Amino acid sequence: MSTLMLRRAKTIVWYVAATCVALLTVTPLLWTLSTSVKPAGEILASGFRLIPQTFTLDNYEQALTTVPFGRYMLNSAFLAVVGVATNLFFGGMAGYAFAKLRFRAKQIMFYAFLASMMIPTVVTMIPLFLILRHFPFAGGNDLLGNGGTGLINTYWAVILPWAAGGFAIFFMRQFFETLPDDLAEAARIEGASEFRIFRQIYLPLAKAPLAVLGILTFQAGWNNFMWPLIVLNEPEMMTIQVGLAAFINDHQTDYGPLMAGTLVGSLPVILVFVFGQKYIIEGVAHSGGR
């Protein structure tokens, strides 16, 4: 009887802890939703009251009209999708090379990629900016990278630095390590090239990890704020995260439109997770089976 009671107590504690974590996770979203439908006078006066006394959609109208919201959404979508494509392609190829090919200094290069993941992004921003600013033959620069703006104020400045991130390479390398080498050996005997082996044999087997990597990369690209703010100057090139900063100034913050814009701007990421969660579960189950 004591063992049964102990199990029930553990179950109750687990459910209580899970409920507390769920509430801590969901409460900020509920507060954001509540604030987005409150009039300005009620937002600060009502404190933490979740249910608004007066319901209004004016905040959404203001968020969509104060700034070119649609343009910002398209910019973010373009950069996020291109980031996904480059990370899946180059990260997949690099992961395959580190897992299945033999070449000099392979381990050293792989450990260098791992080390790059440990460096905070903010530390690399100034060197990256200088490299892009002095990129040869771009933006009016000469061979030595002087005389122009380089790749600054172009979408290339956002795409290139993270076209093949260290995490993408590490993630795909770990998956390709689990696949048998016999597949490649048989294809080589038949005269297939390495790229054909990668594209037609190993890549189709990596649908689940590629989907997971794509979802994570899309989320990171969509939520990127600091780097686009640094390298993009033209207002029509700004992303949605930078555009939301228009509701924050030195004197006041328009919480209603800001929360409304935040919710609308979060919809693409939420939809990607909703439709891609089965691939995440499949990837986790596949990894667990290994």
C-alpha positions as MATLAB code, in Angstrom:
seq = 'MSTLMLRRAKTIVWYVAATCVALLTVTPLLWTLSTSVKPAGEILASGFRLIPQTFTLDNYEQALTTVPFGRYMLNSAFLAVVGVATNLFFGGMAGYAFAKLRFRAKQIMFYAFLASMMIPTVVTMIPLFLILRHFPFAGGNDLLGNGGTGLINTYWAVILPWAAGGFAIFFMRQFFETLPDDLAEAARIEGASEFRIFRQIYLPLAKAPLAVLGILTFQAGWNNFMWPLIVLNEPEMMTIQVGLAAFINDHQTDYGPLMAGTLVGSLPVILVFVFGQKYIIEGVAHSGGR';
ca = [
       0.000    0.000    0.000;
       2.833    2.362    0.837;
       4.395    1.739   -2.569;
       1.099    2.568   -4.291;
       0.713    5.741   -2.253;
       4.277    6.726   -3.083;
       3.599    6.277   -6.791;
       0.419    8.345   -6.539;
       2.304   11.076   -4.674;
       4.996   11.140   -7.363;
       2.308   11.337  -10.042;
       0.576   14.227   -8.263;
       3.863   16.095   -7.828;
       4.693   15.553  -11.500;
       1.320   16.898  -12.663;
       1.544   19.888  -10.328;
       5.033   20.715  -11.592;
       3.959   20.280  -15.226;
       0.937   22.526  -14.640;
       3.102   25.233  -13.062;
       5.548   25.120  -15.987;
       2.651   25.259  -18.468;
       1.164   28.280  -16.711;
       4.516   30.062  -16.661;
       4.874   29.383  -20.372;
       1.353   30.301  -21.468;
       0.731   33.305  -19.192;
       2.953   35.760  -21.155;
       1.142   34.796  -24.357;
      -2.248   35.311  -22.700;
      -1.121   38.677  -21.340;
       0.068   39.701  -24.821;
      -3.266   38.680  -26.345;
      -5.199   40.500  -23.607;
      -3.143   43.676  -24.006;
      -3.616   43.676  -27.780;
      -7.402   44.028  -27.414;
      -7.441   46.641  -24.647;
      -7.756   50.403  -25.239;
      -4.721   52.480  -24.320;
      -6.244   53.868  -21.149;
      -6.999   50.424  -19.762;
      -3.640   48.773  -20.454;
      -1.701   50.529  -17.702;
      -4.678   51.087  -15.417;
      -5.811   47.453  -15.254;
      -2.460   46.064  -14.138;
      -2.283   42.305  -14.722;
      -5.975   41.784  -15.442;
      -6.221   39.309  -18.322;
      -9.889   39.841  -19.236;
     -10.342   43.319  -20.782;
     -13.211   45.483  -19.635;
     -13.477   47.049  -23.096;
     -12.736   44.986  -26.189;
     -11.202   46.782  -29.203;
      -9.376   45.894  -32.421;
      -8.007   49.404  -32.925;
      -4.553   48.244  -31.824;
      -4.385   45.792  -34.724;
      -5.468   48.457  -37.180;
      -2.852   50.849  -35.819;
      -0.135   48.188  -35.922;
      -0.878   47.338  -39.559;
      -1.118   50.949  -40.739;
       1.478   52.866  -38.701;
       4.344   51.004  -40.369;
       4.475   49.106  -43.712;
       3.682   45.880  -41.866;
       3.082   43.783  -44.977;
       6.397   44.803  -46.483;
       8.227   43.951  -43.264;
       6.536   40.543  -43.172;
       7.627   39.813  -46.741;
      11.197   40.869  -45.963;
      11.330   38.605  -42.921;
       9.786   35.716  -44.860;
      12.295   36.105  -47.695;
      15.314   36.195  -45.389;
      14.026   33.302  -43.266;
      13.250   31.082  -46.269;
      16.604   31.798  -47.930;
      18.332   31.077  -44.622;
      16.514   27.746  -44.397;
      17.462   26.820  -47.970;
      21.154   27.646  -47.542;
      21.439   25.916  -44.159;
      19.740   22.768  -45.395;
      21.837   22.582  -48.564;
      25.272   23.655  -47.347;
      24.783   22.284  -43.833;
      23.639   18.962  -45.288;
      26.614   18.735  -47.652;
      29.105   19.701  -44.952;
      27.523   17.271  -42.496;
      27.750   14.486  -45.076;
      31.398   15.330  -45.787;
      32.368   15.272  -42.103;
      30.474   12.023  -41.537;
      31.287    9.976  -44.647;
      34.356   11.398  -46.397;
      38.017   11.173  -45.502;
      40.184   14.245  -45.933;
      42.983   16.026  -44.175;
      42.347   17.894  -40.937;
      38.732   16.699  -40.868;
      38.592   16.466  -37.079;
      40.343   19.805  -36.599;
      37.894   21.545  -38.929;
      34.923   19.900  -37.239;
      36.131   20.944  -33.802;
      36.618   24.467  -35.157;
      32.945   24.525  -36.155;
      32.003   23.291  -32.695;
      34.154   26.014  -31.132;
      32.396   28.647  -33.256;
      29.102   27.639  -31.622;
      30.527   28.560  -28.214;
      31.349   32.146  -29.200;
      28.534   34.620  -28.425;
      27.098   36.174  -31.572;
      27.487   39.691  -30.171;
      31.269   39.193  -30.039;
      31.459   38.510  -33.791;
      29.244   41.387  -34.925;
      32.005   43.993  -35.307;
      34.380   41.694  -37.263;
      31.496   40.538  -39.465;
      30.440   44.113  -40.127;
      33.990   45.088  -41.150;
      34.316   42.058  -43.432;
      31.043   42.856  -45.187;
      31.868   46.580  -45.301;
      35.185   45.925  -47.073;
      34.012   43.094  -49.334;
      35.932   43.442  -52.651;
      34.051   44.602  -55.755;
      30.775   45.062  -53.878;
      28.945   48.299  -53.207;
      31.549   50.391  -55.021;
      34.574   48.793  -53.348;
      37.825   48.177  -55.180;
      39.993   45.056  -54.995;
      41.197   46.016  -51.532;
      37.678   46.633  -50.270;
      37.882   50.414  -50.100;
      35.820   53.197  -51.634;
      32.282   51.935  -51.080;
      29.880   50.309  -48.655;
      30.489   46.689  -49.604;
      27.565   44.416  -48.826;
      26.179   46.695  -46.133;
      22.547   47.676  -46.704;
      21.917   44.598  -48.866;
      20.162   41.364  -48.043;
      23.448   39.554  -48.674;
      24.730   41.064  -45.427;
      22.008   39.150  -43.573;
      22.172   35.934  -45.610;
      25.885   35.216  -46.047;
      27.146   35.215  -42.420;
      24.736   32.420  -41.484;
      24.346   30.623  -44.815;
      25.823   27.479  -43.220;
      25.807   27.744  -39.453;
      27.897   25.617  -37.155;
      24.789   24.098  -35.588;
      23.456   22.996  -39.001;
      26.735   21.261  -39.829;
      26.964   19.601  -36.418;
      23.296   18.540  -36.484;
      23.465   16.941  -39.934;
      26.849   15.349  -39.280;
      25.487   13.603  -36.204;
      22.591   12.189  -38.227;
      24.675   11.021  -41.194;
      26.979    9.246  -38.744;
      24.072    6.930  -37.892;
      23.616    5.805  -41.523;
      25.625    2.818  -42.820;
      28.697    3.401  -44.975;
      27.828    0.421  -47.181;
      25.314    2.533  -49.106;
      28.046    4.875  -50.286;
      30.524    2.064  -51.005;
      28.046    0.258  -53.246;
      27.277    3.489  -55.117;
      30.983    4.256  -55.600;
      31.515    0.823  -57.107;
      28.794    1.666  -59.613;
      30.673    4.856  -60.508;
      28.427    7.400  -58.808;
      29.947   10.751  -57.855;
      30.016   11.923  -54.252;
      27.441   14.615  -54.913;
      25.125   12.075  -56.540;
      25.566    9.734  -53.574;
      24.708   12.583  -51.244;
      21.736   13.824  -53.266;
      20.115   10.536  -54.282;
      20.981    8.165  -51.444;
      21.666    9.938  -48.164;
      19.630   13.118  -48.533;
      16.268   11.324  -49.013;
      16.944    9.408  -45.779;
      17.387   12.680  -43.880;
      13.889   14.132  -44.317;
      13.097   14.188  -40.592;
      16.323   15.899  -39.420;
      16.174   18.294  -42.369;
      12.628   19.252  -41.365;
      13.708   19.835  -37.767;
      16.704   21.890  -38.874;
      14.507   23.862  -41.254;
      12.001   24.708  -38.521;
      14.711   25.815  -36.097;
      16.472   27.853  -38.785;
      13.218   29.525  -39.850;
      12.466   30.488  -36.267;
      15.948   31.925  -35.754;
      15.831   33.844  -39.028;
      12.337   35.199  -38.439;
      13.158   36.384  -34.917;
      16.511   37.923  -35.867;
      16.547   41.536  -34.681;
      19.981   42.905  -33.871;
      21.874   41.990  -37.052;
      19.304   43.326  -39.579;
      19.098   46.493  -37.473;
      22.880   46.938  -37.833;
      23.425   46.154  -41.523;
      20.175   47.405  -43.104;
      19.571   51.137  -43.406;
      16.713   51.502  -45.894;
      13.268   51.506  -44.207;
      11.721   49.361  -46.964;
      14.318   46.644  -46.297;
      13.589   46.286  -42.577;
      12.285   43.050  -41.069;
       9.201   42.624  -38.914;
      11.203   42.481  -35.682;
      12.917   45.792  -36.485;
       9.602   47.291  -37.588;
       7.991   46.544  -34.233;
      10.569   48.797  -32.583;
       8.720   51.755  -34.162;
       6.190   51.528  -31.313;
       8.941   52.060  -28.723;
      10.584   55.452  -28.250;
      12.371   57.400  -25.557;
       9.212   58.875  -24.058;
       6.570   56.141  -24.243;
       5.713   52.699  -25.512;
       2.500   51.984  -27.396;
       1.825   48.661  -25.717;
      -1.434   47.955  -27.529;
      -0.148   48.190  -31.124;
       3.150   46.613  -30.053;
       1.414   43.546  -28.615;
      -0.939   43.356  -31.612;
       1.981   43.525  -34.031;
       3.877   40.948  -31.995;
       0.996   38.481  -32.222;
       0.551   38.982  -35.963;
       4.300   38.723  -36.467;
       4.389   35.469  -34.490;
       1.764   33.720  -36.619;
       4.179   32.409  -39.314;
       6.430   30.792  -36.711;
       3.430   29.277  -34.906;
       2.066   27.879  -38.180;
       5.447   26.405  -39.083;
       5.580   24.621  -35.737;
       1.981   23.412  -36.012;
       2.467   21.881  -39.448;
       6.018   20.688  -38.764;
       5.612   19.156  -35.324;
       5.105   15.668  -36.748;
       8.574   15.885  -38.330;
      10.047   16.972  -34.997;
       8.426   13.985  -33.261;
       9.616   11.707  -36.039;
      13.158   13.038  -35.739;
      13.182   12.587  -31.969;
      11.741    9.078  -32.270;
      14.292    8.193  -34.937;
      17.140    9.446  -32.779;
      15.777    7.592  -29.765;
      15.557    4.397  -31.765;
      19.223    4.667  -32.550;
];
